Amino acid sequence: MLTQRQRYILDLIVGDYIRSATPIASESLARNHELGVSSATIRNEVAFLEDEGYINRPHASAGSVPEDKAYRLYVESVLVDESDGIPSAAMHAASRQLADVEHDVDAWGDAAASLLAQLVGNLGVATFPKMKQARIKHLELVPVQDFLAVLIVVLEQARLRKQLVRLDDPVESDELETISQRLRREVIGLTRNQIESKMMRLSPMEESLIDATVLILREEDVALHHDRSINGLRNLLGQPEFVDHEKVQSIIGSVEDGSLVEAVLDEAPEGGVIEVVIGEEHSGDVLRPLSVVIAQYGIPGQAVGAVGAVGPTRMEYTRAIPGVRFVSSMMSSLVERVYG
């Protein structure tokens, strides 16, 4: 257990290192902060923090570099601090940007990721809100050729899915519209399970179209994350930690193959809490040199998505945590206005 003074000195080391990205010398702590104790006392406390694994020093005369254990203590104090770390002007600008895309749901993910990247100065990640169970809002059959048609299924979360269907016999446009109307009467507002359990009198062609519709719904229901958006990769790679060419290539590769974003989204917690995962706390190797701040947004049990910030373990948590909290809250408001 750290004393109050040891904890205070540790927080100063972490805060100064986050800002400077250079090891923090005991002398600079004495010079830049009014600690009310001698330099010798500060050195003794720093030595204790090193022995306890909170900091490391490359050699005896070097400054202090925080370990993951130190960042964890620092983050806990930031999480309980309800004061907002985002300037009001930035919040108003972000609110206007999200308001501009309120009626363009396809743009929600890109807008949220872009805003988060701006607010936290690192990589922003966002997903489109996903319904617990997809429901059909509209269904349409559009002729393409004599034996081909496009099945268009609009879901309640304003998502549109299309599938090419082959017809056994040529069907006129009027007949396709009649079939569309009949199918709409049967399935509008229903989930996959409800459609599969419903007794319907259908022709063989209609049965095949219902099967195709159920397949679309099944793919929606089992998808873990919808349309993922990222923004701010340049912010992340511009950090001093990533001057090494191999580290840069590793991060770029994991972004391109989707493994980094998938690993980030796997950290998303249930409900409205904010999760912070630091360095070695990650279960997979792809995120080990990084920290993730992530939260769920939306209406629990109905439509939810996730927004997160990714940066080095030296991430500016006093910006990242309020930034994720703010964007999550704004996205929840959008979901409630559209789906609530």
N, C-alpha and C positions, 0 to 999 in steps of 0.2 A: 504494500500500500504506500503510495507516494504521499509525502507531506504537502501541505498547501503551497509552500514555497517551491518544492520540486515540481509540482504540477504546473505552477505559474511559469517557471523557467522553461519547462518542456514546451508549453504552449508558445512561449516567445521564440524558441528555437524553430518550432514547426512553422509559425507564421512568418518569421524572417526568411526561412529557407524557401517557402512557397513563393515569396516575392522576389528573392534574389537568385534562386537556383545555384547558390554557391554555399559551401560549408560555413557554418556560423561559429566564429571564434568566441571564446569566453570573454575576451577583451571587448569585443563589439557589443556583447550583451550588457557589460558594465557601462560602456560608453553611451549606448543608444537608449537604454531603459533605466529608469530610476528604481533600482531594486532595494536600495537601502542597506546593502551588505557589501563586504569587501570583495575584491577580485578573487582572493584566495578561497573565500566561501563559495563563490560562484563556480570556481574550478572544481571544488570538492563535490558540489551538487551535480555538475556535469559528469564527473567521473562515476558517480553513483548511477546516474541515468544510463551511462554506457554499460556498466556492470549488469544492470537490470534488463538490457536488451532494447531500450527505447531509442537509442541513437547508436551510431557507429562513427569511429574516427579512423581514417585510413592509416594514420600513424600518430604517435603521441602528441606531436605539435600541431596536428591538423585540426580544423574546425569540425563541428558536429553536423552529421547528416541524419535526419530522422529515419527510423525504420517503420515498417507497416504498423507495428505495435503502438508507436507514437501517433501516427495518423489516426488510428482507431480511437484513441483517447480524445484527440483533438476534434474528431468528427462528432463524437457523442455530445460534446459541449455545443457544437454548432447546431445539431439536431434539436436540442432543447431550447435554443435561442429563437424565439418567435419573431424577433425584429427582422424586417425585410432588408436583404442586402442588395436589392435592385433599385436604382434611382427611379423616381416617379415618372420622369420623362420617358425612360426606356419602357416602363410598364404601359404607359398610355400609347406609345408608338406600337408596341406589340399587340395591344388590344385592337388598335385600328387595323393592323395587318390581318389578324384573325377574323375580324368583322368583315373584311373585304372578301373572304373566301367562304363565308358562312353558307352561302347557297350553292357553292361548288364543292360538294363533298369529296370529289376525287382529288382536290387540291389540299385537303386537310393535312395529310401526312407530310407533304413537302413543306407546307407552311410551318407546321409545328417544329420539324427538324431544323429548318432555317432559323426560326426565332430562337430556338434553344442554343444553336451554335453561336448566334450573335450575343446572347445574354451571358453565356458561360465562357466564351472564348476557346472552346474545344469542339469535339465532335458531337453533333446532335443526332439522335435516333428517334424515330416515331413510327407507329403503326396505325393503320386505319382501324376504327372501332369494329369489333367482331361481335355479332349476335351470339348468344348462347346456343340458340338453334335458329337456323335460317328459315324464314317464312317467305312465301311467294306473294308478291304485291301485284304482279302483272305477268301475263304470258301471251306470246304472239308467235304465229307461224308466218314466215315470209318466203314466197316462192323464189327459187333461184333458177332451176331448170325443170324440165318435165318430171324428172325423178329425184330432184333434190329440193330441200327447203332448209331454212335456218330457223331453229327453235330459239327464241329469245325469252329468257326468264329474268324478270326484274325482281330483286329481293327487297325486303322491307328496309334494309339498311342502305337503300339507294344504290345497290350494286347491280350491275347488269352482266349476265352470263349468256353466251351464245354457243350453240352447238349445231353443226351440220348434220342433218338427218337424211337418210336415203329412203325414198318411198318405193313401195313395191309396184305401184301403178301410177301413171300420170294423174295429177290432181289439179283441177282448175283453181284459180285464185279465190273465187267465191266459195268453193268447197273448203279450202284451207281456212278461210275466215270463219266459216260455220263450225269447223272442228275446233278452232281456237276459242270461240265463244263457249262451246260445250265444255272444253277442258277448264276454262277459267271459272265456270260455275262450280266445277268440282274441287278445284285446288287453291283458289285465291285465299290467302290468309292462313294456309296450313303449313305445318312443318313436315319434314320427311317422314317422321314416325306416324303422324296423323294421316298422311296420304297412303302409306303402306298398310295401315289398318282399316282404311275406309273401303266399304263395299261400293263398287262402281260398275255400272253396265257400260262396257266399252267395246268398240270394234277392235280387231287386231291392230290396225294402224294406231288407234288412240292408245291402246295398251303400250305399244312401243314408244310412243311419245311420252306417256306417263313414266315409263322406265327411264327414259333419257332425262326427264325432269328430276326424278328421284336421285339419279346419279349426280347431277349438278348439285343438289342439296347435300348429298353425302360428302362430296368433295369440300363444300363450304364448311360443313360441321366438323370435319376431322382436321382441317387446316389449322395449324397452331397459331400462325401469325399472318395477317393480311398485309398486302402491299406495304413493304417496309421502305421508309425513306431515310436517307442519311445526308448530312450536310456538315461542312466544316472540317473535312479531312485535312485541308491545308493548315487549319488552326492547330490540329493535333500534331502533325508532322513538323510544324514550326517550333515546337517546344525543344529546349536544349537537350532533353533526354534522348531525342531521336536524331542526333547528328550522325550516328553510326549508320552506314549504308545498309548493313544486314538487317538492322532493326526496322529501318524504313521499308525495305523490300518485304519483310515479314508482315508488317501491318498492311501494306498495300495488297499483298497477296490474300490475306485473310478477309479484307474488305471485298475484293473482287470475287472470291469464291463464296462469299456470304457467311463464312464461319464466324467472323467476328460479330456481326450483327445478330446472328442466331444465338451465340453465346451470351451476348448482352441481354437479349430478350428473355432468355432462360432465367435471368436473375430477377425478373419482374415479380414483385410481391402481390399478394391478393389484397384487395381493398384499397383504401386511400393512403396507406403509409408510404413513406419514402425509404427505399433500401439503398444502402451504401456498401459496396463490396470493394475491398482494397487489396491490390497486389496478390499476395500469396493466399488470400482468402478465397480466391476463385477456384472452382473445382477443375477447370480445364486450363491447359497450358496457354491457349491463345490470348487470354486476358491477363496472364500473370504480371506483365510489366505495367498494367494499367489499373485505373480505378473506374468504377461505374456508379453513377447516381441515377436511380430509376424509380418510376412510380407508375401505377396504373391510373387510368382515367376513364370516365364514362359512368354508366349506371350499372352497378354490380348485379349480376344475374340476368342482365338484358343485353347491353352493348358496351364492351370495354375494349380499350387499346392501351398502349404503353408509350411513354416518352422517357428518354434517358440521355444523360451526358456521359461521354467517355473521355478520359484524359489520363495523364501520367499520375502516379501516386502522389506527386507534388501538385495535384489539382488544387485550384483555388476553391475550396469547399464552401467558403462563405459566399461565393457567387453561384456555384453549381447547385447547392441544395435549395436555396430560395428560387433559383431559376427553374429547376425541375418542378418545384412546388407550384410556382406561378403558372407555367405552361400547362401542367396537369389540370389545374383548376380551371383555366380558360377553356381547355378542350372538353372538360366535363360539362361546362356551361353550354358549349356548342351541341354536344350530344343530347343534353336534356331539352334544349330548344327544338331539336329536330325529331328525336325519338321519344322524348318523355311524355 
